[in-house]
Amino acid sequence: MLRKTGFFTLIASLAKVAEATSLSRYIGGTCRTTFYRRRPTIRQAMRLFETSLPLEFNHDCVGITTPTASLSGGPSWPFGLEPEGAGVDIGSIPGHWRMMRICKVVGSGKDVYEAVRDAVLGWEAMHENSKWAGIHLLNYESGGSLSIHRGEAANISRPGTLPNVLQIGLGPGAKRLVTYAKTAIPGLWAANPCMVVYDLVDMRQRGGITFSSTAYATLRGHLLRGEERASVCLRDLDGSVAVEVLSFSRPAPGIMGRMVFPFVAGMQRRFFQEQIDSLERIAGQSL
């Protein structure tokens, strides 16, 4: 069992300074990961973005989960079914990524697919009624629907972004979200600001599959850097509906990121498994 010393002692001390105190006051003025003594509210989540600092992704691999890319060690297309002619080899991207992937068949039929698809694109329902974790989706800027439907492509020229990512990104109307979870220290919650980078809705895939995917990437100030994608597919052959969560992560630059990274693998697995379980429950309720 890992000894909960050093890092955890530091975080516990910082948490006592105030009920919700941003670490940015103490560590270089850039850290927006924030610790609370109770579950963060939607208003507290919004405050994470009330900053004069520019909103920037904290790594150069935004779109690493996009279905136009494939990674050495495992395909990036949902459910491992890559269309002919697709795939950009990004296995040479520097840095070691922790990859986690969970797939499960949750039901069958178009109604089930559509109910699960809407839950995936909305993020929050994947932790509904959770006692230890959640997601606040903060789409509070004007701009209407941000989903990109049925293959409406938008090539992105920003350095470090893979081609053909359907980018929502950092501009006006961007879909901001905050992930939060209880830490290993009793009564201490961590909240992390992220940004949705693409929505893919009702895309067609080789083998008679319709799928929808969405992903968010970490912003500068997050103690980790990486991306999570959630997907759902409907198979023409048997009508089955499957869900998948895919994640790539590694420490953010700096001592805090390196210290926390070895301790959060179990929390990440639990977080993603809860999403799968919630989507299965939503599938069952749609019958």
Salt bridges, closest charged atoms under 4 A:
GLU19 OE2 - ARG38 NH1 2.17
GLU50 OE2 - ARG43 NH2 2.92
GLU56 OE1 - ARG220 NH1 3.83
GLU84 OE2 - ARG206 NH1 3.90
GLU114 OE2 - LYS110 NZ 3.92
ASP118 OD1 - ARG117 NE 3.17
GLU141 OE2 - ARG176 NH2 2.72
ASP199 OD2 - LYS175 NZ 3.02
ASP202 OD2 - ARG117 NH1 3.07
ASP202 OD2 - ARG150 NH2 3.08
ASP236 OD2 - ARG204 NH2 2.69
GLU244 OE2 - ARG101 NE 2.83
GLU244 OE1 - ARG229 NH2 2.80
GLU274 OE1 - HIS127 ND1 2.60
GLU280 OE1 - LYS104 NZ 2.83
